[in-house]
């Protein structure tokens, strides 16, 4: 099986580079992490402009579904965990 990050749905070259910056360099390493915590770490350490679509891409990659199928659900869940967070534009 391909253990590259890009073998996951929604993970392209740009997101792969961002994940690498927080030490996630393989599919296995990514799948062992909570996607909401991954997004939060990316937001704080790599790119503070990430939007709800990026969150959906990360959660979708973990769940094996396209990002647009989970955008509303994932944004609402992140908002529950981080009540003061304000979403930027996608």
The first five atom37 places (N, CA, C, CB, O) and aatype in JSON, in Angstrom:
{
  "aatype": [20, 20, 20, 20, 20, 20, 20, 20, 20, 20, 20, 20, 20, 20, 20, 20, 20, 20, 20, 20, 20, 20, 20, 20, 20, 20, 20, 20, 20, 20, 20, 20, 20, 20, 20, 20, 20, 20, 20, 20, 20, 20, 20, 20, 20, 20, 20, 20, 20, 20, 20, 20, 20, 20, 20, 20, 20, 20, 20, 20, 20, 20, 20, 20, 20, 20, 20, 20, 20, 20, 20, 20, 20, 20, 20, 20, 20, 20, 20, 20, 20, 20, 20, 20, 20, 20, 20, 20, 20, 20],
  "atom_mask": [
    [1, 1, 1, 1, 1],
    [1, 1, 1, 1, 1],
    [1, 1, 1, 1, 1],
    [1, 1, 1, 1, 1],
    [1, 1, 1, 1, 1],
    [1, 1, 1, 1, 1],
    [1, 1, 1, 1, 1],
    [1, 1, 1, 1, 1],
    [1, 1, 1, 1, 1],
    [1, 1, 1, 1, 1],
    [1, 1, 1, 1, 1],
    [1, 1, 1, 1, 1],
    [1, 1, 1, 1, 1],
    [1, 1, 1, 1, 1],
    [1, 1, 1, 1, 1],
    [1, 1, 1, 1, 1],
    [1, 1, 1, 1, 1],
    [1, 1, 1, 1, 1],
    [1, 1, 1, 1, 1],
    [1, 1, 1, 1, 1],
    [1, 1, 1, 1, 1],
    [1, 1, 1, 1, 1],
    [1, 1, 1, 1, 1],
    [1, 1, 1, 1, 1],
    [1, 1, 1, 1, 1],
    [1, 1, 1, 1, 1],
    [1, 1, 1, 1, 1],
    [1, 1, 1, 1, 1],
    [1, 1, 1, 1, 1],
    [1, 1, 1, 1, 1],
    [1, 1, 1, 1, 1],
    [1, 1, 1, 1, 1],
    [1, 1, 1, 1, 1],
    [1, 1, 1, 1, 1],
    [1, 1, 1, 1, 1],
    [1, 1, 1, 1, 1],
    [1, 1, 1, 1, 1],
    [1, 1, 1, 1, 1],
    [1, 1, 1, 1, 1],
    [1, 1, 1, 1, 1],
    [1, 1, 1, 1, 1],
    [1, 1, 1, 1, 1],
    [1, 1, 1, 1, 1],
    [1, 1, 1, 1, 1],
    [1, 1, 1, 1, 1],
    [1, 1, 1, 1, 1],
    [1, 1, 1, 1, 1],
    [1, 1, 1, 1, 1],
    [1, 1, 1, 1, 1],
    [1, 1, 1, 1, 1],
    [1, 1, 1, 1, 1],
    [1, 1, 1, 1, 1],
    [1, 1, 1, 1, 1],
    [1, 1, 1, 1, 1],
    [1, 1, 1, 1, 1],
    [1, 1, 1, 1, 1],
    [1, 1, 1, 1, 1],
    [1, 1, 1, 1, 1],
    [1, 1, 1, 1, 1],
    [1, 1, 1, 1, 1],
    [1, 1, 1, 1, 1],
    [1, 1, 1, 1, 1],
    [1, 1, 1, 1, 1],
    [1, 1, 1, 1, 1],
    [1, 1, 1, 1, 1],
    [1, 1, 1, 1, 1],
    [1, 1, 1, 1, 1],
    [1, 1, 1, 1, 1],
    [1, 1, 1, 1, 1],
    [1, 1, 1, 1, 1],
    [1, 1, 1, 1, 1],
    [1, 1, 1, 1, 1],
    [1, 1, 1, 1, 1],
    [1, 1, 1, 1, 1],
    [1, 1, 1, 1, 1],
    [1, 1, 1, 1, 1],
    [1, 1, 1, 1, 1],
    [1, 1, 1, 1, 1],
    [1, 1, 1, 1, 1],
    [1, 1, 1, 1, 1],
    [1, 1, 1, 1, 1],
    [1, 1, 1, 1, 1],
    [1, 1, 1, 1, 1],
    [1, 1, 1, 1, 1],
    [1, 1, 1, 1, 1],
    [1, 1, 1, 1, 1],
    [1, 1, 1, 1, 1],
    [1, 1, 1, 1, 1],
    [1, 1, 1, 1, 1],
    [1, 1, 1, 1, 1]
  ],
  "atom_positions": [
    [[0.84, -1.19, 0.0], [0.0, 0.0, 0.0], [0.88, 1.25, 0.0], [-0.96, 0.0, 1.23], [1.94, 1.28, 0.63]],
    [[0.44, 2.26, -0.7], [1.15, 3.54, -0.78], [0.99, 4.28, 0.55], [0.61, 4.41, -1.96], [-0.13, 4.57, 0.97]],
    [[2.11, 4.59, 1.21], [2.05, 5.27, 2.51], [2.27, 6.77, 2.37], [3.1, 4.68, 3.45], [2.53, 7.45, 3.36]],
    [[2.18, 7.3, 1.16], [2.38, 8.74, 0.97], [1.14, 9.51, 1.39], [2.74, 9.05, -0.49], [0.02, 9.0, 1.3]],
    [[1.34, 10.72, 1.84], [0.2, 11.58, 2.21], [-0.72, 11.8, 1.02], [0.7, 12.92, 2.74], [-1.94, 11.87, 1.18]],
    [[-0.13, 11.92, -0.16], [-0.94, 12.21, -1.34], [-1.79, 11.04, -1.8], [-0.05, 12.66, -2.46], [-2.58, 11.17, -2.73]],
    [[-1.63, 9.88, -1.16], [-2.51, 8.75, -1.48], [-3.86, 8.91, -0.77], [-1.84, 7.41, -1.07], [-4.8, 8.16, -1.05]],
    [[-3.95, 9.88, 0.13], [-5.21, 10.17, 0.83], [-6.07, 11.1, 0.0], [-4.93, 10.78, 2.22], [-5.54, 11.95, -0.73]],
    [[-7.4, 10.97, 0.09], [-8.26, 11.93, -0.61], [-8.04, 13.33, -0.05], [-9.74, 11.52, -0.48], [-7.77, 13.5, 1.14]],
    [[-8.15, 14.32, -0.9], [-8.07, 15.74, -0.55], [-6.67, 16.26, -0.25], [-8.93, 16.0, 0.63], [-6.51, 17.46, -0.02]],
    [[-5.65, 15.41, -0.24], [-4.31, 15.85, 0.1], [-3.49, 15.98, -1.18], [-3.63, 14.86, 1.1], [-3.13, 15.0, -1.82]],
    [[-3.22, 17.23, -1.53], [-2.4, 17.52, -2.7], [-1.03, 18.0, -2.28], [-3.08, 18.56, -3.59], [-0.64, 17.9, -1.11]],
    [[-0.31, 18.53, -3.21], [1.07, 18.97, -2.98], [1.16, 20.05, -1.89], [1.68, 19.49, -4.28], [2.03, 19.98, -1.03]],
    [[0.28, 21.03, -1.94], [0.33, 22.14, -0.98], [0.03, 21.65, 0.44], [-0.67, 23.24, -1.39], [0.78, 21.96, 1.37]],
    [[-1.04, 20.9, 0.61], [-1.39, 20.39, 1.94], [-0.32, 19.42, 2.44], [-2.77, 19.71, 1.93], [-0.01, 19.4, 3.63]],
    [[0.23, 18.62, 1.56], [1.31, 17.72, 1.94], [2.48, 18.52, 2.52], [1.77, 16.88, 0.72], [3.05, 18.14, 3.55]],
    [[2.84, 19.61, 1.88], [3.93, 20.46, 2.37], [3.63, 21.02, 3.74], [4.19, 21.58, 1.4], [4.52, 21.08, 4.59]],
    [[2.4, 21.44, 3.96], [2.02, 21.99, 5.27], [2.07, 20.92, 6.34], [0.61, 22.61, 5.21], [2.55, 21.16, 7.45]],
    [[1.57, 19.74, 6.02], [1.61, 18.64, 6.98], [3.05, 18.25, 7.32], [0.85, 17.42, 6.43], [3.36, 17.95, 8.47]],
    [[3.9, 18.25, 6.33], [5.32, 17.95, 6.57], [5.92, 18.92, 7.58], [6.12, 18.02, 5.25], [6.76, 18.52, 8.39]],
    [[5.5, 20.17, 7.56], [6.05, 21.19, 8.46], [5.71, 20.92, 9.93], [5.54, 22.55, 8.07], [6.37, 21.46, 10.82]],
    [[4.69, 20.11, 10.18], [4.37, 19.76, 11.57], [4.74, 18.31, 11.86], [2.88, 19.99, 11.86], [4.27, 17.72, 12.83]],
    [[5.58, 17.75, 11.02], [6.12, 16.42, 11.27], [5.3, 15.25, 10.77], [6.31, 16.26, 12.69], [5.62, 14.1, 11.08]],
    [[4.26, 15.52, 10.01], [3.44, 14.44, 9.46], [3.93, 14.2, 8.03], [1.9, 14.79, 9.49], [3.72, 15.01, 7.14]],
    [[4.59, 13.06, 7.84], [5.24, 12.79, 6.56], [4.75, 11.53, 5.86], [6.7, 12.7, 6.75], [5.24, 11.18, 4.79]],
    [[3.78, 10.86, 6.46], [3.26, 9.63, 5.84], [1.77, 9.48, 6.12], [4.03, 8.39, 6.37], [1.21, 10.11, 7.02]],
    [[1.15, 8.64, 5.3], [-0.27, 8.33, 5.47], [-0.52, 7.77, 6.87], [-0.74, 7.32, 4.38], [-1.46, 8.17, 7.56]],
    [[0.33, 6.84, 7.28], [0.17, 6.21, 8.59], [0.26, 7.22, 9.72], [1.2, 5.14, 8.79], [-0.54, 7.19, 10.66]],
    [[1.24, 8.12, 9.64], [1.39, 9.15, 10.68], [0.16, 10.05, 10.72], [2.66, 9.99, 10.43], [-0.29, 10.43, 11.8]],
    [[-0.37, 10.39, 9.57], [-1.57, 11.23, 9.49], [-2.76, 10.51, 10.11], [-1.87, 11.62, 8.03], [-3.49, 11.09, 10.91]],
    [[-2.97, 9.26, 9.73], [-4.15, 8.53, 10.18], [-4.15, 8.25, 11.68], [-4.26, 7.24, 9.43], [-5.21, 7.97, 12.25]],
    [[-3.02, 8.31, 12.32], [-2.94, 8.11, 13.77], [-3.34, 9.37, 14.56], [-1.53, 7.69, 14.17], [-3.5, 9.31, 15.78]],
    [[-3.48, 10.48, 13.88], [-3.76, 11.76, 14.55], [-5.23, 12.15, 14.48], [-2.91, 12.87, 13.95], [-5.95, 11.73, 13.56]],
    [[-5.67, 12.94, 15.43], [-7.02, 13.52, 15.41], [-6.99, 14.65, 14.37], [-7.46, 14.05, 16.85], [-6.18, 15.57, 14.49]],
    [[-7.85, 14.6, 13.36], [-7.79, 15.6, 12.3], [-8.06, 17.03, 12.78], [-8.77, 15.26, 11.23], [-7.54, 17.98, 12.21]],
    [[-8.87, 17.18, 13.82], [-9.14, 18.52, 14.35], [-7.91, 19.09, 15.04], [-10.32, 18.47, 15.33], [-7.64, 20.29, 14.97]],
    [[-7.16, 18.22, 15.71], [-5.91, 18.66, 16.34], [-4.86, 18.97, 15.28], [-5.39, 17.59, 17.31], [-4.06, 19.89, 15.44]],
    [[-4.85, 18.2, 14.2], [-3.92, 18.47, 13.09], [-4.22, 19.85, 12.52], [-4.03, 17.38, 11.99], [-3.31, 20.65, 12.31]],
    [[-5.5, 20.13, 12.26], [-5.89, 21.43, 11.71], [-5.5, 22.55, 12.66], [-7.4, 21.47, 11.44], [-4.97, 23.57, 12.23]],
    [[-5.75, 22.37, 13.94], [-5.42, 23.39, 14.92], [-3.92, 23.66, 14.95], [-5.91, 22.96, 16.32], [-3.49, 24.81, 15.02]],
    [[-3.12, 22.6, 14.88], [-1.67, 22.76, 14.86], [-1.21, 23.48, 13.59], [-0.98, 21.37, 14.97], [-0.33, 24.34, 13.64]],
    [[-1.8, 23.13, 12.46], [-1.47, 23.81, 11.21], [-1.82, 25.29, 11.29], [-2.2, 23.16, 10.02], [-1.06, 26.15, 10.86]],
    [[-2.98, 25.58, 11.84], [-3.45, 26.95, 11.98], [-2.49, 27.78, 12.83], [-4.85, 26.98, 12.59], [-2.18, 28.92, 12.51]],
    [[-2.01, 27.19, 13.92], [-1.14, 27.91, 14.85], [0.31, 27.98, 14.39], [-1.2, 27.27, 16.2], [0.98, 29.0, 14.61]],
    [[0.81, 26.93, 13.77], [2.24, 26.85, 13.47], [2.62, 27.08, 12.01], [2.73, 25.53, 13.87], [3.76, 27.43, 11.72]],
    [[1.67, 26.9, 11.09], [2.04, 26.94, 9.68], [1.29, 28.0, 8.89], [1.78, 25.59, 9.06], [1.9, 28.8, 8.19]],
    [[-0.04, 28.02, 9.0], [-0.83, 28.92, 8.15], [-2.08, 29.41, 8.89], [-1.23, 28.2, 6.85], [-3.09, 28.7, 8.92]],
    [[-2.02, 30.6, 9.47], [-3.17, 31.11, 10.22], [-4.36, 31.5, 9.33], [-2.75, 32.31, 11.03], [-5.41, 31.89, 9.84]],
    [[-4.21, 31.41, 8.02], [-5.3, 31.76, 7.11], [-6.13, 30.56, 6.67], [-4.74, 32.46, 5.89], [-7.02, 30.7, 5.84]],
    [[-5.84, 29.38, 7.2], [-6.59, 28.2, 6.78], [-8.08, 28.39, 7.05], [-6.07, 26.94, 7.5], [-8.47, 28.96, 8.08]],
    [[-8.9, 27.92, 6.14], [-10.35, 28.11, 6.24], [-11.06, 26.78, 6.52], [-10.9, 28.74, 4.96], [-10.42, 25.74, 6.65]],
    [[-12.36, 26.86, 6.59], [-13.17, 25.66, 6.87], [-13.04, 24.6, 5.78], [-14.63, 26.05, 7.03], [-13.25, 23.42, 6.04]],
    [[-12.71, 25.01, 4.56], [-12.51, 24.04, 3.47], [-11.25, 23.22, 3.72], [-12.42, 24.76, 2.11], [-11.21, 22.02, 3.43]],
    [[-10.21, 23.86, 4.25], [-8.97, 23.13, 4.59], [-9.26, 22.14, 5.72], [-7.83, 24.12, 5.01], [-8.77, 21.01, 5.69]],
    [[-10.04, 22.56, 6.7], [-10.43, 21.65, 7.78], [-11.18, 20.46, 7.2], [-11.3, 22.37, 8.84], [-10.89, 19.32, 7.55]],
    [[-12.12, 20.72, 6.32], [-12.9, 19.64, 5.7], [-12.0, 18.71, 4.89], [-14.0, 20.22, 4.8], [-12.24, 17.5, 4.86]],
    [[-10.99, 19.25, 4.25], [-10.06, 18.41, 3.49], [-9.32, 17.47, 4.42], [-9.05, 19.29, 2.71], [-9.13, 16.29, 4.1]],
    [[-8.9, 17.97, 5.57], [-8.15, 17.16, 6.54], [-9.05, 16.09, 7.15], [-7.56, 18.05, 7.65], [-8.67, 14.92, 7.23]],
    [[-10.24, 16.48, 7.58], [-11.17, 15.5, 8.17], [-11.6, 14.5, 7.1], [-12.41, 16.21, 8.78], [-11.68, 13.3, 7.36]],
    [[-11.88, 14.98, 5.9], [-12.26, 14.09, 4.81], [-11.17, 13.09, 4.48], [-12.62, 14.89, 3.58], [-11.45, 11.93, 4.17]],
    [[-9.92, 13.54, 4.53], [-8.8, 12.63, 4.27], [-8.77, 11.52, 5.32], [-7.46, 13.4, 4.26], [-8.5, 10.36, 5.0]],
    [[-9.03, 11.87, 6.55], [-9.05, 10.88, 7.63], [-10.22, 9.9, 7.44], [-9.16, 11.58, 9.02], [-10.07, 8.7, 7.67]],
    [[-11.37, 10.43, 7.03], [-12.57, 9.61, 6.87], [-12.68, 8.94, 5.5], [-13.79, 10.44, 7.11], [-13.53, 8.08, 5.29]],
    [[-11.82, 9.35, 4.56], [-11.84, 8.77, 3.22], [-12.95, 9.3, 2.34], [-11.96, 7.3, 3.31], [-13.46, 8.59, 1.47]],
    [[-13.34, 10.56, 2.57], [-14.43, 11.15, 1.78], [-13.99, 12.51, 1.2], [-15.7, 11.32, 2.65], [-13.06, 13.12, 1.71]],
    [[-14.66, 12.97, 0.14], [-14.33, 14.28, -0.43], [-14.63, 15.41, 0.57], [-15.12, 14.51, -1.72], [-15.58, 15.33, 1.34]],
    [[-13.8, 16.45, 0.54], [-13.93, 17.55, 1.49], [-15.3, 18.19, 1.46], [-12.89, 18.59, 1.21], [-15.83, 18.55, 2.52]],
    [[-15.9, 18.35, 0.28], [-17.18, 19.07, 0.18], [-18.33, 18.3, 0.8], [-17.5, 19.35, -1.28], [-19.4, 18.87, 1.04]],
    [[-18.13, 17.01, 1.08], [-19.18, 16.21, 1.7], [-19.25, 16.42, 3.22], [-18.96, 14.74, 1.4], [-20.24, 16.04, 3.85]],
    [[-18.2, 17.02, 3.8], [-18.16, 17.15, 5.25], [-17.92, 18.58, 5.75], [-17.08, 16.26, 5.8], [-17.73, 18.78, 6.95]],
    [[-17.93, 19.56, 4.87], [-17.57, 20.92, 5.25], [-18.44, 21.48, 6.38], [-17.67, 21.83, 4.05], [-17.9, 21.98, 7.37]],
    [[-19.75, 21.41, 6.26], [-20.63, 21.98, 7.29], [-20.45, 21.27, 8.63], [-22.1, 21.89, 6.85], [-20.34, 21.92, 9.67]],
    [[-20.42, 19.97, 8.6], [-20.27, 19.18, 9.83], [-18.94, 19.49, 10.53], [-20.36, 17.67, 9.52], [-18.9, 19.69, 11.74]],
    [[-17.86, 19.52, 9.76], [-16.55, 19.71, 10.37], [-16.37, 21.12, 10.92], [-15.45, 19.42, 9.35], [-15.76, 21.31, 11.97]],
    [[-16.91, 22.11, 10.23], [-16.83, 23.49, 10.72], [-17.59, 23.63, 12.03], [-17.37, 24.48, 9.66], [-17.13, 24.3, 12.95]],
    [[-18.76, 23.01, 12.11], [-19.56, 23.08, 13.34], [-18.84, 22.37, 14.48], [-20.96, 22.44, 13.11], [-18.86, 22.86, 15.61]],
    [[-18.22, 21.24, 14.21], [-17.5, 20.5, 15.25], [-16.3, 21.3, 15.74], [-17.04, 19.13, 14.73], [-16.05, 21.36, 16.95]],
    [[-15.55, 21.91, 14.83], [-14.39, 22.72, 15.23], [-14.85, 23.91, 16.08], [-13.6, 23.2, 13.99], [-14.21, 24.26, 17.07]],
    [[-15.96, 24.51, 15.68], [-16.49, 25.65, 16.41], [-16.88, 25.25, 17.84], [-17.7, 26.24, 15.68], [-16.71, 26.04, 18.77]],
    [[-17.4, 24.04, 18.01], [-17.73, 23.55, 19.36], [-16.47, 23.43, 20.2], [-18.45, 22.18, 19.28], [-16.48, 23.76, 21.39]],
    [[-15.39, 22.97, 19.6], [-14.13, 22.77, 20.33], [-13.38, 24.08, 20.57], [-13.24, 21.81, 19.57], [-12.63, 24.21, 21.53]],
    [[-13.59, 25.05, 19.69], [-12.87, 26.32, 19.75], [-13.88, 27.46, 19.59], [-11.75, 26.4, 18.64], [-13.99, 28.06, 18.52]],
    [[-14.59, 27.74, 20.65], [-15.71, 28.68, 20.6], [-15.35, 30.08, 20.13], [-16.32, 28.78, 21.94], [-16.2, 30.77, 19.56]],
    [[-14.13, 30.52, 20.36], [-13.73, 31.89, 19.98], [-13.2, 31.99, 18.55], [-12.67, 32.39, 20.93], [-12.89, 33.08, 18.08]],
    [[-13.09, 30.85, 17.87], [-12.52, 30.88, 16.52], [-13.46, 31.6, 15.55], [-12.24, 29.44, 16.02], [-14.68, 31.38, 15.57]],
    [[-12.9, 32.43, 14.71], [-13.65, 33.13, 13.66], [-13.15, 32.62, 12.32], [-13.49, 34.68, 13.77], [-11.96, 32.69, 12.04]],
    [[-14.03, 32.13, 11.5], [-13.66, 31.59, 10.19], [-13.39, 32.72, 9.19], [-14.78, 30.68, 9.66], [-14.11, 33.72, 9.12]],
    [[-12.33, 32.52, 8.44], [-12.04, 33.43, 7.34], [-12.76, 32.94, 6.09], [-10.5, 33.52, 7.09], [-13.53, 31.97, 6.13]],
    [[-12.5, 33.61, 5.01], [-13.15, 33.23, 3.75], [-12.42, 32.04, 3.12], [-13.18, 34.42, 2.78], [-11.19, 31.92, 3.21]],
    [[-13.18, 31.19, 2.47], [-12.61, 30.06, 1.75], [-12.31, 30.47, 0.32], [-13.56, 28.84, 1.77], [-11.82, 29.66, -0.47]]
  ]
}
